[in-house]
Amino acid sequence: MSAAVPHRASPDLEHLRSVFALQRDAFGRAQYPDAAARDRWLAALGRLLHENIDAIAAAIARDFGHRSHHETELLEIFPCLEAVAHARHNLRSWMKPGRRRVSLWFQPGRAEVLAQPLGVVGIVVPWNYPIYLAVGPLVGALAAGNRAMVKMSELTPATGALFAALVAKHFRADEVCVINGDVALARAFAELPFDHLLFTGSTAVGRAVMRAAADNLTPVTLELGGKSPAILGPDYPAATAAERILVGKCLNAGQTCIAPDYALVPEARVREFADAAARVVNECYPDPMRSPDYTAIVNDRHFARLAGYLDEARARGAQVRSLAPEAVPDPATRRFPPTLVTYAPDDCRLMREEIFGPILPVVAYRDLEDAIAYVNARPRPLALYYFDRDEGRIARVLADTVAGGVTINDTILHIAQERLPFGGVGPSGMGEYHGRDGFDAFSKRKAVFRQARLNAIGLFNPPYGKRFERLMRLLLR
């Protein structure tokens, strides 16, 4: 009987493990990079972006079939550069130990919180914003003093290859390394014993990532998605709300985790809202099937998924209205016109699953309590949008709903605020990052107590006696 041939890992898996070992070893030799080192990393990341805007936009356009150069500049390059600049400006203040008050009984000791780098951070990037959702977490990881491995999506191979080459040009492999590969490699990536793992993507895959990380007790930040509602208040101008909802919906052709997924509209104003939505699309994308400003659906599978949503809803009695006159979905170009759907049954896929495309269901409601109850009967969303000028009603919606983030009287914009945390809740995610919150997410906030040279703690040492009992009566009074 011949001897068994030992299993040999694929070259990709060997590379993955060797890079992890390289970064772990590098961190072990420099566990607390100073502010100057971290600033150099962030500056290199900024140069990488500044010097390659055109190449990045072209690569993303190739992956999507078409995406506007201007949209990539606005939605990916600009927020990345803002994140880098914000981190560099605040880095030294974030790194300072935070002083904490000490209880009377432990004075004159001193307490502080020290932000300690975790080690090697893993970042799993989705396909819809491949640069922004790689660089955003990377800024926090580097500011916090970590090494980082970034797994790009297999659905954006041109962007992944370009980003890997650019990162290799600006960073050593033991600082930052970009990994490209298939689903099997992504699974192996999630199984590495990272010191922190951040995943952005679907809720279903997020569950698998969390299970893989659990074997190593790796802490995770999950940025997922879900059905983010936009609620039109009772007397807010429908034309203004429609403009802001449809613009937010049509960015990247709806392939945005915080895009308005559906709109809750007072039942007497549904027609007014629908007509206003059609006018907005006509102004922004007069011919979305040819417009250079309108993005294609990323691949055939997602195009077919969206078409299937409409087919099922239509067959179940929903009214489907293309917001671009005479435009219909084109599988050859994967252009999918903005579409409004009314009277869709609650149990059809369009109303149960995250849409991730330019289809906007409109749900009529009778009063605000009805709209709030509709939102609360469903999984907690990543984002919520409310349009109103009545501060009392705004306060009620904020207090009575739970969502990862909220924009009032607009959409999307809360994600662009570097001083606000970004993250989901429940099925839409866990943990948050951006700005200081990102720095903290990738740090161990180490508690430090400094005992004073002269102190009274020895009075509590055994053997316990009358003095100890008198002191305890004082403490327990």
Summary of the structure (lengths in Angstrom):
residues: 477
radius of gyration: 25.9
end to end distance: 79.6
largest distance: 91.8
contacts: 1605
relative contact order: 0.13
helix: 47%
strand: 17%
